[in-house]
Amino acid sequence: MTAKLNARGDVAVLVPAAGAGVRLGPGMPKALRALAGEPLLRHAVRRVAAAASVRQIVVAAPPAQADAVRELLSPVAPVTVVAGGAHRQQSVAAALAAVPDDVGIVLVHDAARALTPPDLIESVAAAVRSGLPAVIPVLPVVDTVKEVGPGDVVLGTVDRSVLRSVQTPQGFRRDVLAAAHASGADPLTDDAGLVEKMGLPVTCVPGSDLAMKITRPLDLVLAEALLRLP
């Protein structure tokens, strides 16, 4: 059954899904790799569509596979599919251009975080709705972190109490995200970094263990185990 999005919602979710995902091994683009018999992208979109305030989902697909992605997702939810770029920042910008002007909250979400719960999507959206320009979900860093110099010699131990592991969706006021992408800053691994370079505050909210990023083959094994939990 195709999920219905909230026509009165105030949130658009952008899903850049054009990356190759080389750390996951050779094969299809990462977003199209199978998890429990379904592509990661279908799992991710299904959970985004279950978030009550989402009006629109825009997927930036590999250009040669845009039609196939549209067909793949049509049974899951109504999705706008655009051609992605060579880099993540280009894909996000292409997806943002497809969002109507009256949508004021935009979330950017990794397809590789296929098990992200709808409650986390709502939490990030609510924080932006409260007036914050940019919001990221985070988890505490649990491992000891070392700073390492030349020759793999340890230079010191980093205070992990001030470190956080960043997840998605990252949420933004629409005007803030648009300005960040128009700023001409060098491409970064996340959109919050572009906002930081503009000098605007980025606020953290609690993340979720289920929002793990599926990057390596072992992550697929863990994700399949999580899907089997009651």
GUKOL-360845 format. One line per field, with one value per atom (N, C-alpha, C): x, y, z; residue in three letters; atom name. Coordinates in steps of 0.05 Angstrom, whole numbers. Atoms other than C-alpha are relative to their C-alpha. Layout:
N
u	(X, ...)
v	(Y, ...)
w	(Z, ...)
rest	(ALA, ...)
atom	(CA, ...)
***
This chain:
230
u	(17, 0, 18, -15, 26, -8, 6, 32, -9, 9, -4, 16, -13, 36, -20, 18, 6, 0, 2, -18, 2, -2, -20, 26, -26, 50, 17, -17, 104, 29, -28, 165, 4, -9, 201, 26, -24, 253, 15, -17, 310, 17, -16, 344, 20, -20, 409, 8, -3, 415, 15, -14, 463, 29, -27, 527, 5, -7, 565, 2, -3, 578, 22, -21, 645, 8, -8, 657, -18, 19, 597, 7, -8, 632, -10, 8, 623, -29, 27, 554, -17, 19, 493, 8, -3, 494, -11, 6, 490, -30, 28, 418, -17, 15, 396, 9, -9, 433, -23, 22, 387, 5, 1, 370, -25, 23, 325, -19, 15, 303, -11, 9, 288, 23, -21, 333, 0, -2, 358, -18, 15, 323, -30, 29, 254, -4, 3, 265, 0, -3, 287, -25, 24, 229, -25, 23, 178, -1, 0, 200, -4, 4, 203, -30, 28, 132, -18, 16, 108, 0, -2, 127, -23, 26, 63, 2, -1, 88, 14, -14, 122, -20, 18, 88, 12, -13, 140, 26, -25, 197, 13, -15, 249, 25, -23, 299, 18, -20, 362, 13, -9, 376, 23, -20, 433, -14, 14, 416, -10, 7, 415, -22, 19, 368, -24, 21, 319, -28, 25, 261, -4, 1, 277, -5, 4, 280, -29, 27, 213, -19, 17, 182, 3, -6, 216, -15, 11, 187, -30, 29, 117, -18, 17, 88, 3, -6, 117, -12, 10, 100, 2, -3, 89, 26, -27, 160, 7, -12, 191, 28, -27, 252, 14, -16, 306, 27, -27, 374, 20, -20, 429, 25, -25, 498, 24, -24, 569, 8, -6, 575, -26, 24, 527, -12, 10, 523, -16, 14, 501, -27, 25, 448, -20, 17, 420, -11, 9, 417, -21, 20, 380, -26, 24, 330, -14, 12, 320, -14, 13, 303, -28, 26, 243, -21, 18, 212, -16, 16, 154, 8, -9, 167, -14, 15, 114, 7, -9, 150, 23, -20, 190, 21, -19, 225, 10, -12, 273, 19, -18, 306, 16, -18, 365, 6, -2, 367, 16, -15, 416, -17, 14, 385, 13, -14, 438, -8, 11, 404, -29, 26, 348, -19, 17, 321, -8, 6, 313, -29, 28, 249, -14, 15, 194, 1, -1, 197, 24, -23, 267, -3, 6, 245, -17, 18, 189, 15, -15, 237, 17, -17, 285, -18, 18, 227, -11, 11, 197, 20, -21, 263, 3, -2, 268, -25, 26, 194, 0, -1, 210, 16, -14, 254, 30, -28, 323, 7, -6, 359, 10, -12, 394, 1, 2, 386, 12, -11, 425, -5, 2, 411, 27, -27, 471, -1, -4, 495, 27, -26, 551, 20, -22, 618, 8, -5, 630, 29, -28, 700, 19, -22, 764, 11, -9, 789, 29, -27, 863, 7, -12, 897, 26, -24, 951, 15, -17, 1010, 16, -17, 1064, 12, -10, 1088, -20, 21, 1022, 6, -6, 1047, -23, 22, 993, 10, -7, 996, -16, 16, 941, -27, 27, 873, -21, 21, 812, -21, 21, 760, -26, 24, 702, -26, 25, 652, -10, 9, 650, -4, 4, 645, -27, 25, 583, 2, 2, 570, -26, 22, 524, -16, 17, 465, -17, 20, 409, -27, 1, 359, 11, -7, 390, -21, 22, 338, 8, -7, 339, -25, 18, 297, 7, -5, 288, 19, -17, 320, 29, -27, 380, 15, -13, 394, 5, -5, 385, 24, -22, 433, 27, -25, 484, 10, -8, 483, 8, -8, 489, 25, -23, 548, 26, -24, 600, 21, -19, 633, 9, -10, 675, -19, 17, 636, 9, -6, 631, -17, 15, 604, -28, 28, 542, -8, 10, 498, 3, -4, 504, 27, -27, 578, -1, 3, 557, -12, 12, 513, 19, -20, 569, 19, -18, 614, -13, 14, 560, -1, 0, 567, -26, 26, 497, 2, -2, 485, -13, 11, 473, -5, 9, 434, -3, 2, 437, -25, 21, 379, 8, -8, 383, -6, 3, 393, -12, 12, 373, 20, -17, 413, -10, 11, 366, 8, -8, 391, 29, -27, 457, 4, -6, 491, 10, -8, 497, 21, -23, 566, 16, -17, 602, -18, 16, 578, -9, 8, 577, -24, 23, 527, -26, 24, 479, -9, 6, 483, -14, 12, 468, -28, 26, 411, -21, 19, 378, -8, 6, 383, -20, 18, 349, -28, 26, 293, -15, 13, 279, -10, 9, 268, -30, 29, 195, -6)
v	(-24, 0, 25, -25, 69, 19, -19, 116, 27, -27, 183, 20, -22, 245, 20, -20, 301, 25, -24, 354, 26, -25, 404, 1, 0, 386, 24, -23, 439, -9, 10, 394, -14, 15, 371, -15, 16, 315, -6, 4, 313, -25, 25, 245, -2, 4, 248, -29, 29, 178, -7, 5, 184, -10, 8, 162, -29, 27, 99, -19, 17, 74, -21, 19, 43, -17, 15, 21, -24, 23, -25, -22, 20, -62, 6, -5, -65, -8, 6, -65, 25, -22, -19, 24, -22, 51, -7, 10, 45, 1, -3, 70, -23, 21, 13, -28, 26, -43, -13, 14, -96, -3, 6, -100, -16, 17, -158, -1, 3, -163, 25, -26, -89, 20, -20, -31, 17, -18, 13, 24, -24, 71, -4, 5, 39, -1, 0, 26, 28, -27, 98, 17, -16, 129, -9, 9, 85, 13, -12, 112, 30, -29, 184, 5, -5, 178, -4, 5, 154, 23, -24, 221, 19, -13, 260, 28, -28, 330, 2, 0, 309, 4, -5, 340, -11, 8, 323, -15, 14, 274, 3, -4, 291, -17, 17, 238, 8, -5, 256, -26, 26, 193, 1, 1, 171, 8, -10, 208, -22, 22, 144, -18, 19, 110, 15, -15, 165, -13, 13, 130, -25, 25, 64, 5, -7, 97, 9, -9, 131, -24, 24, 63, -16, 16, 30, 11, -13, 80, 5, -6, 89, -17, 15, 32, 7, -6, 61, 27, -27, 136, 17, -19, 193, 16, -11, 217, 16, -16, 272, -10, 10, 244, 19, -17, 289, -13, 10, 275, 11, -9, 278, 8, -9, 306, -18, 16, 280, 0, -2, 303, 4, -2, 302, 28, -28, 378, 7, -5, 380, -14, 15, 327, 14, -14, 365, 25, -25, 430, -6, 7, 395, -8, 8, 365, 25, -24, 432, 17, -16, 466, -11, 11, 419, 4, -5, 442, 25, -25, 491, 22, -23, 560, 2, -3, 554, -21, 19, 497, 12, -15, 528, -16, 18, 468, -21, 20, 424, -18, 19, 361, -14, 15, 327, -27, 26, 252, -19, 20, 197, -25, 25, 138, -23, 21, 96, -3, 2, 110, -11, 11, 64, -7, 8, 47, 23, -24, 118, 1, 1, 120, 27, -24, 170, 20, -18, 198, 19, -17, 224, 21, -20, 258, 22, -19, 292, 17, -15, 312, 22, -19, 347, 22, -19, 381, 19, -17, 406, 20, -18, 436, 24, -22, 476, 17, -15, 495, 19, -17, 525, 26, -25, 577, -4, 5, 544, -1, -1, 556, -27, 26, 487, -19, 20, 423, -26, 26, 358, -20, 21, 292, -12, 9, 267, -22, 20, 210, 6, -3, 213, -19, 18, 185, -18, 19, 122, -10, 10, 102, 22, -18, 133, 10, -11, 180, 11, -9, 192, 19, -16, 248, -13, 14, 215, 17, -16, 248, -17, 14, 228, -26, 25, 156, -15, 13, 137, 2, -4, 165, 16, -14, 186, 26, -26, 260, 7, -6, 261, -14, 12, 237, 22, -21, 278, -4, 2, 294, -7, 8, 254, 11, -11, 288, 24, -22, 346, -8, 10, 302, -13, 13, 278, -12, 13, 230, 10, -14, 264, -20, 16, 230, 17, -15, 250, -11, -24, 278, 24, -27, 346, 19, -17, 400, 29, -28, 472, 16, -18, 532, 0, 2, 531, 22, -22, 600, -4, 5, 579, -20, 20, 517, 11, -12, 555, 19, -19, 609, -15, 16, 556, -12, 12, 523, 22, -22, 591, 14, -14, 611, -4, 5, 581, -14, 14, 543, -26, 26, 482, -22, 22, 417, -14, 14, 383, -25, 25, 317, 3, -5, 348, 29, -27, 408, 18, -16, 431, 14, -12, 444, 25, -25, 495, 22, -19, 529, 11, -8, 530, 21, -18, 565, 28, -25, 619, 15, -13, 633, -3, 3, 610, -24, 22, 564, -25, 27, 490, -13, 10, 459, -31, 30, 385, -9, 14, 341, -30, 29, 268, -16, 18, 218, -27, 27, 145, -21, 22, 80, -12, 12, 58, 17, -17, 116, -5, 8, 80, 3, -3, 92, -27, 25, 30, 6, -7, 37, -24, 23, -30, -25, 25, -102, -9, 8, -115, 16, -17, -57, -12, 13, -94, -24, 23, -155, 10, -12, -112, 10, -12, -76, -22, 22, -142, -12, 10, -166, 19, -20, -101, -2, 2, -111, -24, 24, -179, 3, -4, -150, 5, -5, -150, 30)
w	(0, 0, 0, 1, -18, 22, -22, 41, -11, 8, 36, 17, -14, 54, 9, -11, 94, -17, 18, 45, 15, -16, 102, 16, -14, 127, -8, 5, 131, -5, 2, 119, -27, 23, 56, 9, -6, 63, -26, 23, 13, 6, -3, 3, -23, 20, -36, -2, 3, -65, -25, 25, -123, 4, -6, -88, -6, 8, -107, 24, -24, -36, -3, 6, -52, 25, -24, 21, 4, -2, 14, -19, 19, -41, -28, 27, -117, -4, 6, -147, -5, 4, -150, 18, -18, -121, 28, -27, -45, 7, -7, -39, -11, 14, -85, 9, -10, -48, 17, -13, -18, 30, -28, 56, 5, -5, 74, -24, 24, 2, -13, 10, -9, -1, 0, -30, 25, -23, 26, -3, 6, -7, 6, -6, -1, 30, -30, 74, 10, -10, 84, -6, 8, 45, 15, -15, 80, 28, -27, 148, -1, 3, 124, -5, 7, 95, 24, -24, 164, 19, -18, 196, -7, 4, 205, -14, 10, 185, -28, 26, 119, -22, 23, 58, -26, 25, 5, 6, -1, -5, -28, 25, -59, 1, 2, -79, -24, 22, -119, -7, 9, -158, -19, 22, -203, -26, 23, -268, -19, 19, -310, 11, -12, -261, 13, -12, -244, -5, 5, -279, 15, -15, -246, 29, -28, -178, 5, -2, -190, 1, 1, -207, 25, -24, -148, 25, -24, -98, -2, 3, -127, 18, -18, -85, 29, -28, -22, 9, -7, -23, -25, 22, -72, 4, -2, -85, -25, 23, -129, -4, 6, -164, -19, 17, -192, -5, 6, -224, 19, -18, -173, -14, 12, -183, 7, -5, -179, 29, -28, -107, 16, -17, -48, 0, -2, -45, -25, 24, -118, 0, -2, -105, 18, -19, -45, -13, 13, -85, -21, 20, -142, 13, -14, -93, 12, -12, -58, -20, 21, -124, -7, 6, -129, 22, -23, -63, -4, 3, -67, 19, -16, -40, 27, -25, 14, 21, -20, 49, 15, -15, 105, 15, -14, 137, -19, 18, 98, 16, -13, 124, -22, 18, 90, 13, -13, 102, -18, 15, 82, -5, 6, 46, 15, -14, 81, 29, -27, 148, -3, 9, 126, 22, -22, 195, 18, -17, 222, 7, -8, 263, -7, 6, 243, 23, -23, 314, -1, 2, 302, -21, 21, 238, 11, -12, 276, 21, -20, 332, -12, 14, 284, -12, 12, 248, 21, -21, 313, 11, -10, 335, -19, 19, 270, 1, -1, 276, 24, -24, 345, -5, 7, 310, -4, 3, 306, -30, 29, 239, -10, 9, 237, 23, -21, 277, -10, 7, 277, 23, -21, 314, 5, -8, 352, 21, -21, 396, 13, -13, 449, -13, 9, 427, 23, -22, 468, 0, 2, 443, 10, -5, 468, -27, 25, 414, 4, -1, 401, -23, 21, 362, -8, 9, 319, -20, 17, 285, -19, 18, 236, 12, -10, 242, 18, -17, 276, 29, -28, 341, 13, -14, 391, 11, -10, 405, 26, -24, 458, -2, -2, 480, 0, 3, 459, 21, -20, 512, -15, 15, 485, 12, -11, 531, -16, 17, 482, -29, 27, 420, -4, 7, 385, -28, 26, 328, -13, 14, 277, -18, 16, 244, -19, 15, 196, 8, 17, 182, 14, -10, 190, -9, 6, 192, -1, 5, 168, -6, 13, 156, -29, 28, 82, -10, 9, 73, 8, -10, 114, -18, 17, 73, -28, 26, 8, 0, -1, 30, 3, -4, 53, -27, 25, -16, -20, 18, -50, 9, -12, -7, -15, 14, -52, 17, -18, 6, -13, 10, -10, 9, -7, -11, 26, -25, 57, 1, -2, 81, 10, -9, 112, -4, 5, 102, 24, -24, 174, -1, 2, 159, -16, 16, 106, 16, -17, 156, 21, -19, 207, -12, 13, 156, -4, 2, 150, 27, -26, 224, 15, -13, 243, 19, -19, 303, -11, 6, 293, 27, -26, 351, -1, -1, 372, 15, -14, 391, 2, -3, 415, -25, 23, 359, 8, -5, 355, -9, 8, 353, -26, 24, 297, -25, 22, 254, -9, 8, 242, -30, 29, 175, -10, 12, 132, -21, 16, 102, -9, 6, 105, 0, 0, 93, 27, -27, 168, 9, -8, 176, -11, 11, 130, 18, -17, 175, 26, -24, 237, -6, 7, 202, -4, 4, 181, 27, -26, 253, 14, -12, 276, -11, 13, 226, 11, -10, 257, 28, -27, 326, 1, -1, 349, 5)
rest	(MET, MET, MET, THR, THR, THR, ALA, ALA, ALA, LYS, LYS, LYS, LEU, LEU, LEU, ASN, ASN, ASN, ALA, ALA, ALA, ARG, ARG, ARG, GLY, GLY, GLY, ASP, ASP, ASP, VAL, VAL, VAL, ALA, ALA, ALA, VAL, VAL, VAL, LEU, LEU, LEU, VAL, VAL, VAL, PRO, PRO, PRO, ALA, ALA, ALA, ALA, ALA, ALA, GLY, GLY, GLY, ALA, ALA, ALA, GLY, GLY, GLY, VAL, VAL, VAL, ARG, ARG, ARG, LEU, LEU, LEU, GLY, GLY, GLY, PRO, PRO, PRO, GLY, GLY, GLY, MET, MET, MET, PRO, PRO, PRO, LYS, LYS, LYS, ALA, ALA, ALA, LEU, LEU, LEU, ARG, ARG, ARG, ALA, ALA, ALA, LEU, LEU, LEU, ALA, ALA, ALA, GLY, GLY, GLY, GLU, GLU, GLU, PRO, PRO, PRO, LEU, LEU, LEU, LEU, LEU, LEU, ARG, ARG, ARG, HIS, HIS, HIS, ALA, ALA, ALA, VAL, VAL, VAL, ARG, ARG, ARG, ARG, ARG, ARG, VAL, VAL, VAL, ALA, ALA, ALA, ALA, ALA, ALA, ALA, ALA, ALA, ALA, ALA, ALA, SER, SER, SER, VAL, VAL, VAL, ARG, ARG, ARG, GLN, GLN, GLN, ILE, ILE, ILE, VAL, VAL, VAL, VAL, VAL, VAL, ALA, ALA, ALA, ALA, ALA, ALA, PRO, PRO, PRO, PRO, PRO, PRO, ALA, ALA, ALA, GLN, GLN, GLN, ALA, ALA, ALA, ASP, ASP, ASP, ALA, ALA, ALA, VAL, VAL, VAL, ARG, ARG, ARG, GLU, GLU, GLU, LEU, LEU, LEU, LEU, LEU, LEU, SER, SER, SER, PRO, PRO, PRO, VAL, VAL, VAL, ALA, ALA, ALA, PRO, PRO, PRO, VAL, VAL, VAL, THR, THR, THR, VAL, VAL, VAL, VAL, VAL, VAL, ALA, ALA, ALA, GLY, GLY, GLY, GLY, GLY, GLY, ALA, ALA, ALA, HIS, HIS, HIS, ARG, ARG, ARG, GLN, GLN, GLN, GLN, GLN, GLN, SER, SER, SER, VAL, VAL, VAL, ALA, ALA, ALA, ALA, ALA, ALA, ALA, ALA, ALA, LEU, LEU, LEU, ALA, ALA, ALA, ALA, ALA, ALA, VAL, VAL, VAL, PRO, PRO, PRO, ASP, ASP, ASP, ASP, ASP, ASP, VAL, VAL, VAL, GLY, GLY, GLY, ILE, ILE, ILE, VAL, VAL, VAL, LEU, LEU, LEU, VAL, VAL, VAL, HIS, HIS, HIS, ASP, ASP, ASP, ALA, ALA, ALA, ALA, ALA, ALA, ARG, ARG, ARG, ALA, ALA, ALA, LEU, LEU, LEU, THR, THR, THR, PRO, PRO, PRO, PRO, PRO, PRO, ASP, ASP, ASP, LEU, LEU, LEU, ILE, ILE, ILE, GLU, GLU, GLU, SER, SER, SER, VAL, VAL, VAL, ALA, ALA, ALA, ALA, ALA, ALA, ALA, ALA, ALA, VAL, VAL, VAL, ARG, ARG, ARG, SER, SER, SER, GLY, GLY, GLY, LEU, LEU, LEU, PRO, PRO, PRO, ALA, ALA, ALA, VAL, VAL, VAL, ILE, ILE, ILE, PRO, PRO, PRO, VAL, VAL, VAL, LEU, LEU, LEU, PRO, PRO, PRO, VAL, VAL, VAL, VAL, VAL, VAL, ASP, ASP, ASP, THR, THR, THR, VAL, VAL, VAL, LYS, LYS, LYS, GLU, GLU, GLU, VAL, VAL, VAL, GLY, GLY, GLY, PRO, PRO, PRO, GLY, GLY, GLY, ASP, ASP, ASP, VAL, VAL, VAL, VAL, VAL, VAL, LEU, LEU, LEU, GLY, GLY, GLY, THR, THR, THR, VAL, VAL, VAL, ASP, ASP, ASP, ARG, ARG, ARG, SER, SER, SER, VAL, VAL, VAL, LEU, LEU, LEU, ARG, ARG, ARG, SER, SER, SER, VAL, VAL, VAL, GLN, GLN, GLN, THR, THR, THR, PRO, PRO, PRO, GLN, GLN, GLN, GLY, GLY, GLY, PHE, PHE, PHE, ARG, ARG, ARG, ARG, ARG, ARG, ASP, ASP, ASP, VAL, VAL, VAL, LEU, LEU, LEU, ALA, ALA, ALA, ALA, ALA, ALA, ALA, ALA, ALA, HIS, HIS, HIS, ALA, ALA, ALA, SER, SER, SER, GLY, GLY, GLY, ALA, ALA, ALA, ASP, ASP, ASP, PRO, PRO, PRO, LEU, LEU, LEU, THR, THR, THR, ASP, ASP, ASP, ASP, ASP, ASP, ALA, ALA, ALA, GLY, GLY, GLY, LEU, LEU, LEU, VAL, VAL, VAL, GLU, GLU, GLU, LYS, LYS, LYS, MET, MET, MET, GLY, GLY, GLY, LEU, LEU, LEU, PRO, PRO, PRO, VAL, VAL, VAL, THR, THR, THR, CYS, CYS, CYS, VAL, VAL, VAL, PRO, PRO, PRO, GLY, GLY, GLY, SER, SER, SER, ASP, ASP, ASP, LEU, LEU, LEU, ALA, ALA, ALA, MET, MET, MET, LYS, LYS, LYS, ILE, ILE, ILE, THR, THR, THR, ARG, ARG, ARG, PRO, PRO, PRO, LEU, LEU, LEU, ASP, ASP, ASP, LEU, LEU, LEU, VAL, VAL, VAL, LEU, LEU, LEU, ALA, ALA, ALA, GLU, GLU, GLU, ALA, ALA, ALA, LEU, LEU, LEU, LEU, LEU, LEU, ARG, ARG, ARG, LEU, LEU, LEU, PRO, PRO, PRO)
atom	(N, CA, C, N, CA, C, N, CA, C, N, CA, C, N, CA, C, N, CA, C, N, CA, C, N, CA, C, N, CA, C, N, CA, C, N, CA, C, N, CA, C, N, CA, C, N, CA, C, N, CA, C, N, CA, C, N, CA, C, N, CA, C, N, CA, C, N, CA, C, N, CA, C, N, CA, C, N, CA, C, N, CA, C, N, CA, C, N, CA, C, N, CA, C, N, CA, C, N, CA, C, N, CA, C, N, CA, C, N, CA, C, N, CA, C, N, CA, C, N, CA, C, N, CA, C, N, CA, C, N, CA, C, N, CA, C, N, CA, C, N, CA, C, N, CA, C, N, CA, C, N, CA, C, N, CA, C, N, CA, C, N, CA, C, N, CA, C, N, CA, C, N, CA, C, N, CA, C, N, CA, C, N, CA, C, N, CA, C, N, CA, C, N, CA, C, N, CA, C, N, CA, C, N, CA, C, N, CA, C, N, CA, C, N, CA, C, N, CA, C, N, CA, C, N, CA, C, N, CA, C, N, CA, C, N, CA, C, N, CA, C, N, CA, C, N, CA, C, N, CA, C, N, CA, C, N, CA, C, N, CA, C, N, CA, C, N, CA, C, N, CA, C, N, CA, C, N, CA, C, N, CA, C, N, CA, C, N, CA, C, N, CA, C, N, CA, C, N, CA, C, N, CA, C, N, CA, C, N, CA, C, N, CA, C, N, CA, C, N, CA, C, N, CA, C, N, CA, C, N, CA, C, N, CA, C, N, CA, C, N, CA, C, N, CA, C, N, CA, C, N, CA, C, N, CA, C, N, CA, C, N, CA, C, N, CA, C, N, CA, C, N, CA, C, N, CA, C, N, CA, C, N, CA, C, N, CA, C, N, CA, C, N, CA, C, N, CA, C, N, CA, C, N, CA, C, N, CA, C, N, CA, C, N, CA, C, N, CA, C, N, CA, C, N, CA, C, N, CA, C, N, CA, C, N, CA, C, N, CA, C, N, CA, C, N, CA, C, N, CA, C, N, CA, C, N, CA, C, N, CA, C, N, CA, C, N, CA, C, N, CA, C, N, CA, C, N, CA, C, N, CA, C, N, CA, C, N, CA, C, N, CA, C, N, CA, C, N, CA, C, N, CA, C, N, CA, C, N, CA, C, N, CA, C, N, CA, C, N, CA, C, N, CA, C, N, CA, C, N, CA, C, N, CA, C, N, CA, C, N, CA, C, N, CA, C, N, CA, C, N, CA, C, N, CA, C, N, CA, C, N, CA, C, N, CA, C, N, CA, C, N, CA, C, N, CA, C, N, CA, C, N, CA, C, N, CA, C, N, CA, C, N, CA, C, N, CA, C, N, CA, C, N, CA, C, N, CA, C, N, CA, C, N, CA, C, N, CA, C, N, CA, C, N, CA, C, N, CA, C, N, CA, C, N, CA, C, N, CA, C, N, CA, C, N, CA, C, N, CA, C, N, CA, C, N, CA, C, N, CA, C, N, CA, C, N, CA, C, N, CA, C, N, CA, C, N, CA, C, N, CA, C, N, CA, C, N, CA, C, N, CA, C, N, CA, C, N, CA, C, N, CA, C, N, CA, C, N, CA, C, N, CA, C, N, CA, C, N, CA, C, N, CA, C, N, CA, C, N, CA, C, N, CA, C, N, CA, C, N, CA, C, N, CA, C, N, CA, C, N, CA, C, N, CA, C, N, CA, C, N, CA, C, N, CA, C, N, CA, C, N, CA, C, N, CA, C, N, CA, C, N, CA, C, N, CA, C, N, CA, C, N, CA, C, N, CA, C, N, CA, C, N, CA, C)
***
